[in-house]
Amino acid sequence: MPRASVKRSIDCKKEQLIDLVLDIEKYPTFVPFCINAKVYEKKIKHDLILIIADLTIGKGPFKDTYKSDVKFNKKEDSIFVTNLDGPLKHLENKWKFIEKNNSTEVSFDVDFELKNDFLNIVMTKSFQFGLNKIADAFQKRAEELFSKT
């Protein structure tokens, strides 16, 4: 299964970065290969924010939509994502946010498996590169929105 991790320090408050990650419907404006995003459900339950959302990922004629279950744990400052439907056999994303001085250290771990074995092999070769591009996009977006100028 393709698996990759990224850790970054971003100049913004932890809450700002968490809000950015949870604003799923804005992903098509800045996340590479994200064509569409739709939130179906958003609930607050004690210290959790629970979201059900679709992301359509692709390039050119190749695109696919997968449904995700997103759980933000306010006490742990973490987001955990699993797949519910789509081309993925398995998906786990873990985001962890730690504020240090005036910046936030964010770690993002992804572990997934596509239903298509051939595409799994292709994705394994290039996945860390793709994850770095996604992390770059979030960092750039955070700096555009929250940098102190």
Protein Blocks (a to p, Z undefined) as FASTA:
>chain_A
ZZddddddddddfklmmmmmmmmmlmmmmpghiabdcdfbdcdehjaccddddddddehj
bccdddddddddfklopacdddfbdjbfbdcdddddddehjbccdddddddddfblklmm
mmmmmmmmmmmmmmmmmmmmmmmmmocZZ
